[in-house]
Amino acid sequence: MSAKIIQVVPKTRGLISCSFHSLVAAVLVVVFIVSAFYTTREKNLPVEYHPEPDKDAGESANYQMATENKTASDGHREEEKSGGGSISGCDLFSGKWVFDNKSFPMYKEQDCSFIDDGIACEKFGRKDLKYQRWRWQPRDCDLPRFNATAMLERLRGKRLVFTGDSLNRNQWVSMVCLVQSQIPPALKSMHINGSLMTFVANEYNATIDFYWAPLLVESNSDDLFHHRIPDRIIRAQAIEKHARHWTDADILVFNSYLWWRRPTLKVLWGSFEIPDGIYKDVEMLRSYEMALRTWSDWLDIHINRAKTKLFFTSMSPTHNRADEWGMPASQKCNNETEPISKQGYWGIDSDPRMMRLVEASIDELKTRGLKVQLLNITQLSEYRKDAHPSIHRMQWGSKEELANPIRYADCTHWCLPGVPDVWNTLLYTYIFHD
């Protein structure tokens, strides 16, 4: 069965004049086309549519619950049923990876100076570059090619903000790399102000920002550079300190997953500055639900529905357990060069219960008249055990970590060019479709 093509095209207007005979002929052609269209529909054939690594990576591998295998299986079945990414009847998130060495990668690592040393895999010795050349192919349609000029034009005079943890930063860097080649060096710049990182495209009066808020709400891990705190504390009902940095955004892309992966989190009722606050250990799912409630309430009250487009990127999977695909567990994702081919593969570190909480929050916001589009990148990214930095990155950390790089390999973040470029192509598709 041929695939639909989702295209991003400008609207055109034209005035056609013709003689009486030409008009009759045109009517006959239209009748024929309409007849063929309905015949195609009856045959169920598609119709063309125009429209620095954090230690939490290791914590994720060690965090397991007794019910995890069952919930992962159940959650995956639910996800397969719901799709959740339909545009014109096509589920963008259901499909397969296709090797494509003609149109991928969409940029070269050495041409994007904004790639940091934690995800610059080629720079740090990775010789096999096949991970850069895989294209995501939805089952029933084709994704449009990411057009950097079109994206910049859409962002003219606007602000795109990625808010969340280091995986969202990974996606932000990808977006910057995808568009920056179209901008002369003198007309682009990067600035850091506290937890806010800003890429400026001067010619377009546009900014693409990343704001560090790994738990969405306020926490003791909110410093962009110094956030490795073993005893994690959140203020589950406080988000204003973060939100004031992205209130005026035209496009907001949230994520929050990795930093929640521990059995309990300490919740503070009170202020970090006042010593008489109330602290309580709260089970992870409950504390995550509390934070999502605070996040959704803030959006409902403060977001300009006529201006701001909202997205939430689902959990990015890790590949820390090589025994899940038949290799020694200690190997992690090291030396992996091919995606997982098993359809529906779902890793043990991906918790579908957390995804269901996000979906419930989005559904509840919809009843309040606020649309948040879920970028459901989890399943498509599950297959890509080959696309992580592993040992091919700047080695930070203790002497023990430096002496045993495979044990501390990064199987959480993603090399660039790579998987996050596909996430941004999905984001691009939704931005233009709307």
N, C-alpha and C positions, 0 to 999 in steps of 0.2 A: 504494500500500500504506500503510495507516495505521501510525502509529508507536507503539511501546511507550511507556508512561509510567513512568519510574522515580520512585517516590514514596517519601518518607521519612515513615512513619506509625507511631504508637505501636501496640503490641500491645494487643488488647482481649480480655476474657473475658466470657462471658455464660452465663446458665443459661436454657435454653428449655424450657418445659413445655407440653404440648399433650395433647389428647384422642387416642384411638386413631385416629379419622377424620382428624384434622389431621396425625398422624404419617404415615399412609399417603400423604396428599397431598404432604407434604414429601418423602417418599422418591421419589415420582414426579417431583417437580421436580428433585431432585438427579440422578436418572438422566438426565433430559433435558439438564441442564447439562453433565454429564460427556460425554454423547454429542456435544453441540455443540462442547465443548472439543476432542475428538479430531478431529472433522471440520475444525475450524479449523486444527489442527496439520497435518492432511494437505494442506490447501490452502496451507501455508507462510505463513499469516497470523500476525503477532506476537500474543502473549498478554500482557496487562497484567501488569506486575510491581510488587509493593508492597514494597517494602522501605523631590648635586652631580654633573654628568656627568663620567665618567672618560675620560681620553685613550685608554684601551683601545678605546673605540668607534671611533676613527679607525684604530687599529692593526689592528682586525679587518678594515676595508675594504682595507687595504694588504697584508694577509697572504694570499698565494696560493701554492699548490703545483702542480707540474706535473700531478699526478694528481687534482686536486681536482674538475674537472668530471666525470670518470668515476666517482670514488667517490661524489660527490653523487648522481649518477643511480642507481648501483647501490644505494646505501644507501637511497634513497627507495623503490625497488622492494621491497627487503626489508621496509621499514617498512610498506608497504601490505599485504604478505602477512601480517605478524605481528600487526598491530593493536596489541596490547599493552595495551589498556585495556578489556577485556571485563568487563561486569557483566551477569549474566543473559543472556549471548549478544549483548550490544550493545557495539560498539566506540565508546566515548565520544569518541575522538579523531579519528574519521573522519566527515566531514560537510561542512557549508557554513555561511557566515555569512548570516543573514537580517536584513534591516532591520526594526527593531521600535521604533517611536517611542511605543508605548503603555506598555510595561513596562520600557523602558530609557531613561536610565541608572537604576541602582539607588540612587543618591544623587547629590546635586549637589555640584560642586566647592566652592562657597562654603560648604557646610554641614559640610565636613570640614577643620578647621583643621590637621590633621596632614599634609596634602599639602605637600611641600616645593616650593620655587620652581623646582626643576629639572624638575618634571613637572606643574606647575599651568598648563596650556596656555591655558585660558580667561582666567585672570588676566593672562597676558602677551600678550594680544591676539589669540588665535585666535578668529575669528568663526564659521567653519564648525564646527558641533558635531555633525555627523552621526557622527563617529567614536565618540561616546558611545552610539549607538543601535543597535548591531549585536549580535544574539544568536547564539550558537553553537548550531547545530542538528545533532546527530548523525544519521546516516543512518537508524537503526532504532529510535530511542527519543527521548524528550525529557528534557533535564536538569531536575532539580527546581529550583524557584525557591529562591534562597538566602534562608534564614530566619534573621535576625539573632538573634532571641530564642532559637530552638532551638539555634543555634551557641553562644551564651553559656551556655545551660543545660548543653550537652555539655561546655563548658570549666569549669564550676563546680568550684572547688577544684583546677584543673589549670593546666598550663603548656604553651603552644604556642610553639615556637621555630623561626624561620626562620634558617638558617645558610648563609652564602655571600657572594656579591658584590652589586653594586648592583642587579642584576635581581631578586635575591631580596629585597632591601630594597624594591624597587618592589612586589613581591607582598605583602610585609609591610604596607606603607602601605595597600594596597588592602584587606587583611583588616581593619585597624583602622578604615578608613572604612566598611566594610560593617556593622560591629557597633556602632560608637560612638554612632550616633544613638539607640539604645535605652537609653543610660545617661545619667542626669542629670549635668550638668557637675560638680557637687560630688563625684561618685562615680567619676570617671575622671581619670587623670593620666598623664604621660609623664616618664620618667627616663632619663638617659644616664650610664653608668658605664664609662669606657674604651671598649671596642669593643662594648659591650652596650647596646642601646636597648630600653626596656621600657614597654609600654602596660599600665596596671593598670585592671582593672574591679573596683572595691572591693566592690560589692554581690555579685559572683559569686566573690570571692576567686580571680580568674583573671588570668593575665598572658599577653600576646602579645608575644613578644620577637623582636628581630633581633640576630644576632651576626655581626659583620664578620669573615669568614674567606674571602677571595676565591679562595684556592687550596686550601682545606680544611686542608692541612698548614701548618706554620709557615713564614713567609716574612718578607722585609724590607718587605713591603707591608701589614702587619697593623694599622697605625694607621687608625682609622676616618676621620680627617680629613686625615692627611698620608701619602698612599700613592702618590703619583705619582713612582715611582722608575724611571728608565730601565733600569738594570741589575738585573733582577729575579732574586732568589735565593730558593730554597726549601730547607727541610730536609725532604726527602721521607719520612723515617722518623720524623718528630716531629709529633704532633698533640695531645699532652696539654695544652699551654698553652691551646689552644682548647677542647678537649673538656670540661675541668672546668667550663666555663660552661654546658654543656647536658646533662650526665650525667643529671640528675634530671627532664628534660623528659618530658611525657606524649605529646606529638606533636612529631616532629622533621621539618622540611622542609629538605632540602639542595639546593644547586645549586653548580656550579663549571664555568665554560666560558670566559667572555670573557677572563679574565686569562691564559689559556694560549695565546692566539692569536699566537704568534711561532714562528719556526723552531726555536729552541732555548731552553732555560732553564738557568740555572746552578744546579746542585745542590750543596749543602753537606753534607759528612759531618763533623759536629762541631757546635760551638755558635757563635752570633753573638758571644758574649761572650769566646770564647777565640780568639786570632789564629792558632793553628796548625791550623785545620781544613783539610780537603781539598775543593777546589772543582773541579767538572768541568762542562763544557757538555754537556747531554744533549738529544737530539732530543725535540721537544715530546710526541709520542705516548708515548714511553717514559717520560718524566718524569710525564706524566698517569697512566699505568698504575701507576707506583710510588706516587703519592699515593693513588690509589684502593685500592691494596693496603693501605696504612697505615690508611686510613679504614675499610675493611671489617674488618680485623683488630681494630681498636679496638671497632667495633660488636659483633663476635662475642663479645669478652671481657667488655664492660662493660654492654651494654644489657640491661635487664630485659625479657625476651620477653613476660612476662605483663602488663606495664604500658605499654610505649612503642610507639606506632605510628610507622613510618618511611616517609618519602616522599623521592623524588629528582626534582626538576623538571628536565626535559631542557633542552637549549640553547635560549635565546631568540634568534630570528633578528634580524639587522640588515637595513636597507634603504638602504645607502649608495651603491648603484650603480643609478641610474635607467635606464641603458641596458638593464638586464635586463627591463624592462617597456616598452621602446620610447620612452623619453624621453632627452634629453641626459644623459650620465653625471654632469655637474657639478651637476645639479639636486638630486641625492640624493632625499630624500623630501619636499622642500619643495613646498608647494601641492598635495599629494596629498589627495584627498577621498573616494576610493572604494577598497575592497579589491581585490586582484588576483582576477580571476574565473577564471583558468585553473586547472582542477583539477590538483592534484599539483605546483603550482609549488614549486620548491626553489631558494633563492638560493645563490650561489656561496660566501658567507661561512659557510654552515652545513656543518660537517664531520661527515658521518655516521660516520666512523671513531671519533671521540670518543664518539658516542652508542653505538656498538657496544661500546666498552670499558666504559661505564657498565652497559649491559645484561649484559655478561659478569660484571661484579662482582656485580650483583644476583642473577644466576642462581647464581653460586657461593655467595653467602650463603644462598640458599634451600636448598642442599644441606647447610648447617650448621644448618638449622632456624630461620633468621632471615628474615622477610619484609620486603622493601623494595618499596613500590609506586612504579613509575615514573609520574610525571605527564608524559605525552608531549605537551607543549604546542607542539612545534616546528612540525609541519605546519600546524596551525590558525593559528598566529601568523605563519607565512610569508605568508599572504594579506594581512596587515594593514599594508601600506605607508602607509596613511592615518593611523595611530594614534600616531605618534611626536611628541615635542615639536617637532622641527625647530628653527626659530628662535624658537618661542613658549615661552621660558623665561628665567630669569635668566641674563644673559650674564656668565660668568666668563672669566678667561684673559688672554692678552696683548693688546697693542694691535692686533697683526695679526689675532687672532681676532675682536676687537670690530669691526674695520674690514671684515671679510668674513664676516658671520654665516652666509650660505648655505654657504660652504665648510666651516664648522665646525658646521653644523647637527647636532643630536642625532637620529640615526636609529637609535638603539640602545635607549634607554629608552622608556617608554610613558606617554602622558598618562593622568591619572585624572580622572574615571571612564574606564574603558576596558578594554583587553584583559586586564590582570591580574585584573580582577573575574571574568572567565570562568575563569581558572586556579583561582581560589579557589572558584568554584562546583564545579569538578571535584574539588578537594580536599574540599570539604564533602560531596559525593556519596559519596566513598570513606569518609570518616570515619563517616557515618551508615550506610552499607551494611554496614560491618564490625560 
